[in-house]
Amino acid sequence: MGKDIKINQIFKAEAGGLEQVAELHQGEIGLITTSDIILAGDILGNEKLADSYSKISNAVLAVEVKAVEEKDYQKLGEALEILNLEDPILDFKWFKEEREFHLKILGPIQTEVLKDSLSQRWGIEAEFLPPKVIYKETPAQSAEGYVRYWMPKPCWAIMTFLIEPGEAGSGMSFENKVRSSDISQKYINEVKRAIPWTLKQGLHGYEVTDIKITLIKGEEHNVHSNPGDFLLATPMGIMRGLENAGTDLLEPMYAFEIKAQQEFLGSVSSDLSQMRATLESPLFDGDFFILKGRVAVAQAMDYAIQFNATTSGKGRLKLSLDGYEKTTLTEDKVRAYKGVSPLDESQWILHMRGAFKAVERIMG
């Protein structure tokens, strides 16, 4: 959490009950009370987890939730907010204009748990649409993005961004090559602030990663420029650069490890081959085999159910997120842009100027 919190009481599980104690030691299970807000996934103390499987996994599937009864629309939104507090991985998003509720999930089976929770705790009958894979985007090549925001005055922000593909797994990097006499540092700070949320949605509706952004040209105006101009203009310039470069789609991959009786090796291998998985040579341990490999999440999201059926519930399947790989772009993978896109420059300017005025009214 990166902050200090005050612990009011500490209890340790003892003989089926709770006993108040002064401290908890490693390996002990207990309960603490505090006035601070602590969310699932927060770590108290130092992060020293024994292995990677101890950490909460990343969700790579998205699902839209709808209330079966229109009267439950607002109630459903409130319930999903509470569930998100209990499990932040859900990353609950409410798209007001579209009247849509979206969650991130680890697997299709999780929707049944959530559906039951909404029914039991809030009496809401909810419908979960089929889960969709959360892809990512990366620049297909190098290109420049130019933005000139100077009307309607008073405003002035002119910039040219160089957009380049980054190394796989590198995330995002930004470099400024414009002299401070052309753009002051206080405006460069606004450029940096705008970049992360600009990259939340790319050309195909997904987060952009493995990207190098360089500000290579630009200018401010000694009378008309203000920090908000550069905050507003940066998404237009970067998105224009992405449009010129084009983006490739990256799909999440699972690493899998399977252990089952040797009699199931043929059928398991056949199932995985149909999913275009890459397989290592199997290892044998008595009557059992161990098989490792990689497979696209899109192909394997329902595989746990199929695997249990194939092995009559006697096998072990372990799936873990294992990076991303480029995949072909098809129409069914494209996601609509949520909100106002910076590529629609006139609407974006109206939208952002309205947002700035709203903030000014609140602050004023």
Residue pairs with C-beta under 8 A, 6 or more apart in sequence:
1 38
1 42
1 43
1 44
5 34
5 36
5 38
5 44
6 34
6 35
6 36
7 32
7 33
7 34
8 32
8 33
8 34
8 35
9 20
9 32
9 33
10 20
10 21
10 22
10 23
10 24
10 30
10 31
10 32
11 18
11 19
11 20
11 21
11 30
11 31
11 32
12 18
12 19
12 21
12 24
12 28
12 29
12 30
13 28
13 29
13 30
13 31
18 30
18 31
21 30
24 30
24 32
32 44
38 44
39 85
39 88
40 56
40 86
40 87
40 88
40 89
41 56
41 88
41 89
49 55
52 320
53 320
56 89
57 89
57 106
57 320
57 321
58 89
58 321
59 89
59 90
59 91
59 104
59 105
59 106
59 134
60 104
60 106
60 133
60 134
60 252
60 297
60 321
61 104
61 105
61 106
61 107
61 108
61 131
61 132
61 133
61 134
61 297
61 301
62 102
62 103
62 104
62 105
62 131
62 132
62 133
62 134
63 102
63 103
63 104
63 105
63 111
63 128
63 129
63 130
63 131
63 132
64 100
64 101
64 102
64 128
64 129
65 76
65 80
65 101
65 102
65 103
65 114
65 126
65 127
65 128
65 129
66 76
66 101
66 126
66 127
66 129
67 73
67 75
67 76
67 124
67 125
67 126
67 127
68 125
68 126
68 127
69 125
72 124
72 125
72 126
73 99
75 122
75 124
76 101
76 118
76 122
76 124
76 126
77 94
77 101
79 118
79 121
79 122
79 124
80 90
80 92
80 94
80 101
80 103
81 92
83 90
83 92
83 114
83 117
83 118
84 90
84 91
84 92
84 103
89 104
89 106
90 103
90 104
90 105
91 103
91 104
92 101
92 102
92 103
93 101
93 102
93 103
94 100
94 101
94 102
95 101
95 102
95 338
95 339
97 339
98 338
103 114
104 134
105 111
105 114
105 131
107 301
107 304
108 131
108 301
108 302
109 304
109 305
111 128
111 131
114 126
114 128
115 126
115 128
118 124
118 125
118 126
119 125
119 126
131 301
132 335
133 251
133 252
133 297
133 298
133 301
133 333
134 206
134 252
135 204
135 206
135 249
135 250
135 251
135 252
135 327
135 333
136 206
136 207
136 208
136 209
136 249
136 250
136 252
136 324
137 202
137 203
137 204
137 206
137 207
137 208
137 209
137 247
137 248
137 249
137 250
138 165
138 166
138 208
138 209
138 210
138 211
138 247
138 248
138 250
138 326
139 163
139 164
139 165
139 208
139 210
139 211
139 242
139 245
139 246
139 247
139 248
140 165
140 245
140 246
140 247
140 248
141 165
141 245
141 246
142 162
142 163
142 164
142 165
142 245
143 162
143 163
143 241
143 242
143 244
143 245
143 246
144 160
144 161
144 162
144 163
144 216
144 241
144 244
145 160
145 161
145 163
145 237
145 238
145 239
145 240
145 241
145 242
145 243
145 244
146 159
146 160
146 161
146 237
146 240
147 157
147 158
147 159
147 160
147 161
147 233
147 234
147 236
147 237
147 240
148 158
149 155
149 156
149 157
149 158
149 229
149 232
149 233
149 236
149 349
150 156
150 157
150 158
150 221
150 224
153 224
154 223
154 224
154 226
155 224
155 225
155 226
155 229
155 232
156 219
156 220
156 221
156 224
156 225
156 229
157 187
157 218
157 220
157 225
157 229
157 230
157 232
157 233
158 217
158 218
158 219
158 220
158 233
159 178
159 183
159 191
159 215
159 217
159 218
159 230
159 233
159 234
159 237
160 215
160 216
160 217
160 218
160 237
161 213
161 214
161 215
161 216
161 237
161 238
161 241
162 212
162 213
162 214
162 215
162 216
162 241
163 211
163 212
163 213
163 238
163 241
163 242
163 244
163 245
164 211
164 212
164 213
164 214
165 210
165 211
165 212
166 172
166 173
166 209
166 210
166 211
166 212
167 210
168 210
168 323
168 324
169 210
169 323
170 210
171 209
171 210
172 195
172 196
172 199
172 208
172 209
172 210
172 211
172 212
172 213
173 211
173 212
173 213
174 191
174 192
174 195
174 213
174 214
174 215
175 212
175 213
175 214
175 215
176 188
176 191
176 214
176 215
177 214
177 215
177 216
178 188
178 215
178 216
178 217
178 218
182 218
182 219
182 220
183 215
183 218
183 219
183 220
183 230
184 220
186 227
187 220
187 225
187 227
187 229
187 230
188 215
188 230
189 227
190 227
190 228
190 230
190 231
190 234
191 215
191 230
191 231
191 234
193 231
194 230
194 231
194 234
194 235
195 213
195 234
195 238
197 235
198 234
198 235
198 238
198 239
198 342
199 207
199 208
199 209
199 211
199 238
200 207
201 207
201 337
201 338
201 339
201 341
202 208
202 242
202 247
203 239
203 242
203 243
203 246
203 247
204 247
204 249
204 329
204 333
204 334
204 335
205 334
205 335
205 336
205 337
205 338
206 249
206 335
208 242
208 247
209 250
209 324
210 250
213 238
213 241
220 230
228 352
228 356
231 352
232 348
232 349
232 352
232 353
232 356
235 342
235 348
236 342
236 343
236 345
236 348
238 342
239 341
239 342
239 343
240 343
243 343
248 326
248 329
249 326
249 327
249 328
249 329
249 333
250 324
250 325
250 326
250 327
251 296
251 297
251 298
251 324
251 325
251 326
251 327
252 296
252 297
252 321
252 323
252 324
253 294
253 295
253 296
253 297
253 321
253 322
253 323
253 324
253 325
254 294
254 295
254 296
254 297
254 300
254 319
254 320
254 321
254 322
255 292
255 293
255 294
255 319
255 320
255 321
255 322
256 277
256 291
256 292
256 293
256 294
256 295
256 300
256 317
256 318
256 319
256 320
257 290
257 291
257 292
257 317
257 318
258 268
258 289
258 290
258 291
258 292
258 307
258 315
258 316
258 317
258 318
259 285
259 288
259 289
259 290
259 291
259 315
259 316
260 268
260 288
260 289
260 311
260 314
260 315
260 316
261 287
261 288
261 289
261 311
261 314
261 315
262 284
262 287
262 288
262 289
264 310
264 311
264 315
265 282
265 289
265 291
267 310
268 291
268 307
268 310
268 311
268 315
269 279
269 282
269 291
271 303
271 306
271 307
271 310
272 279
272 291
272 293
272 295
273 279
275 295
275 296
275 299
275 300
275 303
276 295
276 296
276 299
277 293
277 294
277 295
277 299
277 300
278 293
278 294
278 295
279 291
279 292
279 293
280 291
280 292
280 293
282 289
282 290
282 291
283 289
283 290
283 291
284 290
294 322
295 303
296 325
296 327
297 321
300 319
303 317
303 319
304 317
304 319
307 315
307 317
308 315
327 333
340 347
340 348
340 351
341 347
341 348
342 348
